[in-house]
């Protein structure tokens, strides 16, 4: 089995390409979102373009937040490892 460093080097490890959650809760929530959107557009058809623009902006915000969370988590993990490897508390 390749180390995580080898997987990263060879492009085999890319968190952005990992699939979306497959939990029951995620699937139910996604279906409810689609149903709610369909009902909204049926009731207010003139808002379809505005709703699409709103969703696009929300996706952009979500992507930016995900990047920030990933970066922060990665930095935290690296700092954690440096602390573990850098200190010998037994001395």
C-alpha positions as CSV (number, residue, x, y, z in Angstrom):
1,X,0.0,0.0,0.0
2,X,1.3,3.5,-0.9
3,X,1.9,6.0,1.8
4,X,-0.3,9.1,1.9
5,X,2.6,11.1,0.6
6,X,3.0,8.8,-2.4
7,X,-0.8,8.9,-3.0
8,X,-0.7,12.7,-2.9
9,X,2.4,13.0,-5.1
10,X,0.9,10.7,-7.8
11,X,-2.4,12.6,-7.8
12,X,-4.4,9.7,-6.3
13,X,-5.5,11.7,-3.3
14,X,-7.8,14.6,-4.1
15,X,-10.4,15.5,-1.4
16,X,-12.3,17.7,-3.9
17,X,-13.0,14.7,-6.0
18,X,-14.4,12.6,-3.1
19,X,-18.0,11.8,-3.5
20,X,-20.8,13.5,-1.7
21,X,-22.1,11.9,1.5
22,X,-24.2,8.8,1.0
23,X,-25.9,8.8,4.4
24,X,-29.7,8.4,4.6
25,X,-30.0,11.8,6.2
26,X,-28.1,13.4,3.3
27,X,-30.2,11.7,0.7
28,X,-33.4,12.6,2.5
29,X,-32.4,16.2,2.8
30,X,-31.3,16.5,-0.8
31,X,-34.7,15.0,-1.9
32,X,-36.6,17.5,0.3
33,X,-34.6,20.4,-1.1
34,X,-35.4,19.4,-4.7
35,X,-39.1,18.9,-3.8
36,X,-39.3,22.2,-2.0
37,X,-37.6,24.0,-4.9
38,X,-40.0,22.4,-7.4
39,X,-43.0,23.5,-5.3
40,X,-41.7,27.0,-5.0
41,X,-41.1,27.4,-8.7
42,X,-44.6,26.0,-9.4
43,X,-46.2,28.6,-7.0
44,X,-44.0,31.5,-8.2
45,X,-42.8,30.7,-11.7
46,X,-41.5,34.3,-12.2
47,X,-38.9,33.7,-9.6
48,X,-37.1,30.8,-11.3
49,X,-34.2,32.8,-12.6
50,X,-33.7,34.6,-9.3
51,X,-33.8,31.3,-7.5
52,X,-31.2,29.9,-9.8
53,X,-29.0,32.9,-9.2
54,X,-29.5,32.6,-5.4
55,X,-28.6,28.9,-5.5
56,X,-25.4,29.6,-7.6
57,X,-24.4,32.2,-5.0
58,X,-25.1,29.8,-2.2
59,X,-23.0,27.1,-3.9
60,X,-20.1,29.6,-4.3
61,X,-20.3,30.5,-0.6
62,X,-20.4,26.8,0.4
63,X,-17.4,26.0,-1.8
64,X,-15.4,28.9,-0.2
65,X,-16.4,27.8,3.3
66,X,-15.4,24.2,2.4
67,X,-12.0,25.4,1.2
68,X,-11.5,27.4,4.4
69,X,-12.5,24.5,6.6
70,X,-10.3,22.1,4.7
71,X,-7.3,24.5,4.9
72,X,-7.9,25.2,8.6
73,X,-8.2,21.5,9.3
74,X,-5.1,20.7,7.3
75,X,-3.1,23.3,9.2
76,X,-4.4,22.1,12.5
77,X,-3.5,18.5,11.7
78,X,0.0,19.6,10.6
79,X,0.5,21.6,13.8
80,X,-0.8,18.7,15.8
81,X,1.8,16.4,14.2
82,X,4.6,18.9,14.7
83,X,3.7,19.1,18.4
84,X,3.6,15.3,18.7
85,X,6.9,14.8,16.9
86,X,8.7,17.8,18.4
87,X,8.2,17.3,22.1
88,X,9.3,14.5,24.3
89,X,7.4,15.1,27.6
90,X,9.2,12.1,29.3
91,X,12.5,14.1,29.6
